[in-house]
Amino acid sequence: MAKNSKNGFKPGFSDRYRIEDGSKFVLADQSTEPAIKFNNGDAKELLEEIVEEISELQNKLYADNKWALLLVFQAMDAAGKDSTIKNILTGVNPQGVDVFSFKAPSTLEQDHTYLWRTDLVAPERGKIGVFNRSYYEETLVVRVHPEILAKQHIDKSLITENIWQERFEDIRHREKHLRRNGTIVLKFFLNISRAEQKQRFLDRIDRPQKNWKFEKADIHERQFWNDYMHAYEETIRHTATEHAPWYVIPGDSKPFARLMVADAVHQALEKLDLKDPELHPGELDYLAQCRQILMNEND
């Protein structure tokens, strides 16, 4: 547990943003502002402590080799997905973490079901897998831009008025299957305001070192803000479950958002009650023999 809890933050604080039953979820009721305001030093210190503990738990996860952890990140552009992933996993053994970013599907990917490309890279037991965007693009971007759906290799008879409910059902079943087989699924929506997104876009334009991050498509997509908010609300409402919860994290403060995500990851790993593997007596005897051989060597 973090030694230096500050400003009212305690381990498990992120639970207030956890949604296991989305039936009454209303996105407009969710704040984009941090519940606690930290100075940069305090936020950084707390995050470093939690990340250090995540690193220790990840080593046990890897050694135990029975569980996997899948972290799914979705958000509007400029919400800070990349930097959040970077900051909460810095210091974690890279052998135990795989990060995948999903953009527009390739021709090969379109020749399979929309879950196929993410199924291929689901985390192995003992590892943390990170999806920067995911199969949820199919209920978000594709829903906002139905012309994308029209171009997919799907027979028109299968694209009915119930397609979004069908995809929610597919996803719920898939995530339940993962959980039943030892993969813990945590989903994060970094919830930023439209005003905050505007400021971050302006920052990318005004600061030469960030110009490369700005794309014209970002401005285009802002026109569909309300459509995206509706799509996110529907997606979270229909796919938030006990076995695969959503965390709707206030995103207007990057330090606070990173801290909440790190806390949620830390709590999930702690609940697994991970322990270093215990060797059988025969294996311990073998180690003792190997030790004796090494001690008897003439250096």
C-alpha positions as CSV (number, residue, x, y, z in Angstrom):
1,M,0.0,0.0,0.0
2,A,1.2,3.5,-0.7
3,K,3.1,4.8,2.3
4,N,2.4,8.5,1.7
5,S,-1.3,8.9,1.2
6,K,-2.0,12.5,0.6
7,N,-4.9,14.9,0.3
8,G,-7.4,12.2,1.2
9,F,-6.1,9.6,-1.4
10,K,-6.0,6.0,-0.1
11,P,-5.5,2.7,-1.8
12,G,-8.8,1.8,-3.4
13,F,-9.8,5.4,-4.1
14,S,-10.4,4.4,-7.8
15,D,-13.3,2.2,-6.7
16,R,-15.6,5.2,-6.9
17,Y,-15.1,5.2,-10.7
18,R,-15.7,1.5,-11.1
19,I,-18.8,0.4,-12.9
20,E,-20.0,-3.2,-12.7
21,D,-23.6,-2.7,-13.5
22,G,-24.2,-0.2,-16.3
23,S,-27.9,-0.5,-16.5
24,K,-28.4,3.0,-15.0
25,F,-25.2,4.6,-16.3
26,V,-25.4,8.2,-17.5
27,L,-22.2,9.6,-18.9
28,A,-23.4,13.2,-18.3
29,D,-23.4,12.5,-14.5
30,Q,-19.7,11.6,-14.6
31,S,-17.2,14.4,-13.7
32,T,-14.2,15.1,-15.9
33,E,-12.6,17.0,-13.0
34,P,-10.3,15.3,-10.4
35,A,-11.8,14.6,-7.0
36,I,-8.5,15.4,-5.4
37,K,-6.1,18.1,-6.5
38,F,-2.4,17.3,-6.0
39,N,0.6,19.4,-6.6
40,N,2.8,17.8,-9.2
41,G,5.4,16.6,-6.7
42,D,2.8,14.8,-4.5
43,A,1.1,13.1,-7.5
44,K,4.4,12.0,-8.9
45,E,5.6,10.6,-5.5
46,L,2.3,8.6,-5.0
47,L,2.4,7.3,-8.6
48,E,6.0,6.1,-8.2
49,E,5.1,4.3,-5.0
50,I,2.2,2.5,-6.6
51,V,4.1,1.6,-9.8
52,E,6.9,0.1,-7.6
53,E,4.3,-2.1,-6.0
54,I,2.7,-3.0,-9.3
55,S,6.2,-4.0,-10.5
56,E,6.6,-6.4,-7.5
57,L,3.2,-7.9,-8.0
58,Q,3.8,-8.3,-11.7
59,N,6.9,-10.4,-10.9
60,K,4.8,-12.7,-8.8
61,L,2.1,-12.8,-11.5
62,Y,4.8,-13.9,-14.0
63,A,6.3,-16.5,-11.6
64,D,2.9,-17.9,-10.6
65,N,1.8,-18.2,-14.3
66,K,-1.9,-18.8,-13.5
67,W,-3.5,-15.4,-14.1
68,A,-3.3,-12.7,-16.8
69,L,-4.4,-9.1,-16.6
70,L,-5.9,-7.3,-19.6
71,L,-6.1,-3.5,-19.5
72,V,-8.3,-1.9,-22.1
73,F,-8.0,1.9,-22.8
74,Q,-10.6,3.9,-24.7
75,A,-10.9,7.7,-24.9
76,M,-11.4,10.6,-27.2
77,D,-8.3,12.0,-28.9
78,A,-5.8,13.8,-26.7
79,A,-7.3,12.2,-23.5
80,G,-3.8,10.9,-22.5
81,K,-4.0,7.1,-23.2
82,D,-0.4,6.8,-24.4
83,S,1.1,8.8,-21.5
84,T,-1.1,7.0,-19.0
85,I,0.1,3.6,-20.2
86,K,3.7,4.8,-20.3
87,N,3.6,6.2,-16.8
88,I,1.9,3.3,-15.0
89,L,4.1,0.7,-16.6
90,T,7.4,2.4,-16.4
91,G,9.6,0.3,-14.2
92,V,7.6,-2.9,-14.7
93,N,9.6,-5.8,-16.2
94,P,9.1,-5.4,-20.0
95,Q,9.2,-9.2,-20.4
96,G,5.9,-9.4,-18.5
97,V,4.0,-6.7,-20.4
98,D,2.7,-6.5,-24.0
99,V,1.2,-3.3,-25.4
100,F,-0.9,-3.3,-28.6
101,S,-2.4,-0.4,-30.4
102,F,-5.3,-0.9,-32.7
103,K,-6.0,1.4,-35.6
104,A,-8.2,0.9,-38.7
105,P,-8.3,-2.8,-39.5
106,S,-6.2,-4.2,-42.3
107,T,-7.7,-6.2,-45.3
108,L,-6.7,-9.4,-43.5
109,E,-8.3,-8.3,-40.3
110,Q,-11.5,-7.4,-42.1
111,D,-11.7,-11.0,-43.5
112,H,-12.2,-12.2,-39.9
113,T,-14.6,-11.3,-37.2
114,Y,-13.9,-8.0,-35.4
115,L,-12.7,-9.8,-32.3
116,W,-10.1,-11.9,-34.2
117,R,-7.3,-9.4,-34.2
118,T,-7.5,-8.8,-30.4
119,D,-8.0,-12.5,-29.7
120,L,-4.6,-13.1,-31.4
121,V,-2.8,-10.9,-28.8
122,A,-4.7,-11.6,-25.7
123,P,-2.2,-11.8,-22.8
124,E,-0.6,-15.1,-21.8
125,R,-0.9,-16.3,-18.3
126,G,1.6,-14.5,-16.2
127,K,1.5,-11.3,-18.2
128,I,-0.1,-7.9,-18.3
129,G,-1.6,-7.1,-21.7
130,V,-2.6,-3.6,-22.7
131,F,-4.9,-2.7,-25.5
132,N,-4.6,1.0,-26.6
133,R,-8.0,1.1,-28.3
134,S,-9.6,-2.3,-28.8
135,Y,-12.6,-4.3,-30.1
136,Y,-14.7,-1.4,-28.6
137,E,-13.8,0.6,-31.7
138,E,-16.6,-1.4,-33.3
139,T,-19.2,0.0,-31.0
140,L,-17.7,3.5,-30.9
141,V,-16.1,4.8,-34.1
142,V,-18.0,2.4,-36.3
143,R,-21.3,3.4,-34.7
144,V,-20.6,7.1,-35.1
145,H,-19.5,6.5,-38.7
146,P,-21.8,3.8,-40.1
147,E,-20.2,4.1,-43.5
148,I,-17.3,2.1,-42.1
149,L,-19.7,-0.7,-41.3
150,A,-21.0,-0.6,-44.9
151,K,-17.4,-1.2,-46.2
152,Q,-16.8,-4.2,-43.9
153,H,-16.9,-7.7,-45.5
154,I,-20.2,-8.5,-43.9
155,D,-23.3,-9.7,-45.8
156,K,-26.0,-7.0,-45.6
157,S,-28.5,-9.6,-44.2
158,L,-26.3,-9.7,-41.0
159,I,-26.4,-5.9,-40.5
160,T,-29.7,-5.5,-38.8
161,E,-31.2,-2.8,-36.6
162,N,-30.0,-4.9,-33.6
163,I,-26.4,-5.0,-34.6
164,W,-25.1,-2.9,-31.7
165,Q,-27.0,-5.0,-29.2
166,E,-25.6,-8.1,-30.8
167,R,-22.0,-6.7,-30.6
168,F,-22.5,-5.8,-26.9
169,E,-23.6,-9.4,-26.4
170,D,-20.6,-10.7,-28.3
171,I,-18.3,-8.6,-26.2
172,R,-19.9,-9.5,-22.8
173,H,-19.6,-13.2,-23.7
174,R,-16.0,-12.9,-24.8
175,E,-15.0,-11.0,-21.7
176,K,-16.8,-13.5,-19.5
177,H,-14.9,-16.3,-21.3
178,L,-11.6,-14.6,-20.6
179,R,-12.4,-14.2,-16.9
180,R,-13.5,-17.8,-16.6
181,N,-10.1,-18.8,-17.9
182,G,-8.0,-16.7,-15.7
183,T,-7.7,-13.3,-17.4
184,I,-8.7,-10.3,-15.3
185,V,-10.3,-7.6,-17.6
186,L,-10.2,-4.0,-16.5
187,K,-11.5,-1.3,-18.9
188,F,-10.7,2.4,-18.7
189,F,-12.5,5.3,-20.3
190,L,-10.4,8.5,-19.8
191,N,-13.2,11.0,-19.6
192,I,-12.2,14.5,-20.7
193,S,-14.3,17.5,-21.4
194,R,-14.6,19.0,-24.9
195,A,-13.0,22.2,-23.5
196,E,-10.0,20.3,-22.2
197,Q,-9.6,18.5,-25.5
198,K,-9.6,21.9,-27.3
199,Q,-6.8,23.1,-25.0
200,R,-4.7,20.0,-25.6
201,F,-5.1,20.4,-29.4
202,L,-4.1,24.0,-29.2
203,D,-1.0,22.9,-27.1
204,R,-0.1,20.5,-29.9
205,I,-0.3,23.2,-32.5
206,D,1.5,25.9,-30.4
207,R,4.4,23.8,-29.2
208,P,6.7,22.7,-32.1
209,Q,7.9,19.6,-30.2
210,K,4.2,18.4,-30.1
211,N,3.3,19.3,-33.7
212,W,3.8,15.7,-34.8
213,K,0.9,14.6,-32.5
214,F,-1.7,16.8,-34.3
215,E,-3.7,15.4,-37.1
216,K,-6.4,17.1,-39.2
217,A,-8.7,14.2,-38.5
218,D,-8.7,15.2,-34.8
219,I,-10.6,18.4,-35.7
220,H,-13.0,16.6,-38.0
221,E,-13.9,14.1,-35.2
222,R,-14.7,17.0,-32.8
223,Q,-17.8,17.6,-34.9
224,F,-19.2,14.3,-33.8
225,W,-18.6,14.9,-30.0
226,N,-22.2,14.3,-29.0
227,D,-22.5,11.2,-31.1
228,Y,-19.3,9.8,-29.5
229,M,-20.7,10.6,-26.0
230,H,-23.9,8.7,-26.9
231,A,-21.8,5.8,-28.2
232,Y,-19.6,5.7,-25.1
233,E,-22.7,5.8,-22.8
234,E,-24.4,3.0,-24.6
235,T,-21.2,0.9,-24.7
236,I,-20.5,1.3,-21.0
237,R,-24.1,0.8,-20.1
238,H,-24.3,-2.5,-21.9
239,T,-20.8,-3.9,-21.3
240,A,-20.0,-3.0,-17.7
241,T,-20.1,-6.2,-15.7
242,E,-18.8,-7.6,-12.5
243,H,-16.3,-9.8,-14.3
244,A,-15.2,-7.0,-16.7
245,P,-15.8,-3.6,-15.1
246,W,-15.4,-0.2,-16.6
247,Y,-13.6,2.6,-14.8
248,V,-14.8,6.0,-16.0
249,I,-11.8,8.1,-14.9
250,P,-12.0,11.9,-14.8
251,G,-9.4,12.9,-17.4
252,D,-9.0,16.6,-17.3
253,S,-6.1,16.2,-15.0
254,K,-3.5,13.8,-16.3
255,P,-1.7,13.3,-13.0
256,F,-5.0,12.4,-11.3
257,A,-6.1,10.1,-14.1
258,R,-2.7,8.2,-14.1
259,L,-3.0,7.8,-10.3
260,M,-6.5,6.4,-10.5
261,V,-5.6,3.9,-13.2
262,A,-2.5,2.8,-11.3
263,D,-4.6,2.4,-8.2
264,A,-7.1,0.2,-10.0
265,V,-4.4,-2.0,-11.5
266,H,-2.7,-2.3,-8.1
267,Q,-5.9,-3.3,-6.4
268,A,-6.7,-5.9,-9.0
269,L,-3.3,-7.5,-8.6
270,E,-3.4,-7.4,-4.9
271,K,-6.8,-9.2,-4.8
272,L,-5.2,-12.2,-6.6
273,D,-3.2,-12.9,-3.4
274,L,-0.2,-13.8,-5.5
275,K,2.7,-15.7,-3.9
276,D,6.0,-16.8,-5.1
277,P,5.8,-20.4,-6.3
278,E,6.8,-23.1,-3.7
279,L,9.1,-25.9,-4.9
280,H,8.5,-29.5,-4.2
281,P,10.9,-31.2,-1.7
282,G,12.6,-33.0,-4.5
283,E,13.2,-29.7,-6.3
284,L,14.6,-28.2,-3.1
285,D,17.0,-31.1,-2.8
286,Y,18.1,-30.6,-6.3
287,L,18.8,-26.9,-5.6
288,A,20.8,-27.9,-2.6
289,Q,22.9,-30.2,-4.7
290,C,23.5,-27.5,-7.3
291,R,24.5,-25.1,-4.5
292,Q,27.0,-27.7,-3.2
293,I,28.5,-28.2,-6.7
294,L,29.0,-24.5,-7.1
295,M,30.5,-24.1,-3.6
296,N,33.0,-26.9,-4.4
297,E,34.2,-25.3,-7.6
298,N,37.8,-24.1,-7.7
299,D,37.7,-20.5,-8.8
